[in-house]
Amino acid sequence: MNEKVKNICKNYSFIVNCEFLDDDLFSYKLVEFYKKAISRVTMDDSKSLDKISNYDRVMKKYIEDYEFSKNFRDSIDVSTVLVSKVDLTNAVLDYAVDFSSKYNDDVEKPIINTRWI
């Protein structure tokens, strides 16, 4: 892998070496999409580099944050992604980035009230 891509995708090793349950085909498919997107990136295109940086961030979040991954799975037709004959790599990863942005906005931030009544 190119050094520039390694600097952008800091979580690459963590993501591709992550172990999922044997029956978790969707997570394996997401990792395959991630690897495919990175292998296709053009070094001269800053927009592509930004995209893979976002993919890297979202994939790490998918692996580490159970609530995020659960909500993401509930929002997408997993069976269609698994059996599709069409290359859904960018479509699914772009959707994951958009979902992550909305998810972060929707997550309630805890309200801390320090006043005593």
Secondary structure by P-SEA (a helix, b strand, c coil): ccaaaaaaacaaaaaaaccccccaaaaaaaaaaaaaaaaacccccaaaaaaaaaaaaaaaaaaccaaaaaaaaaacaaaaaacccccaaaaaaaaaaaaaaaaaaacccbbbbcccc
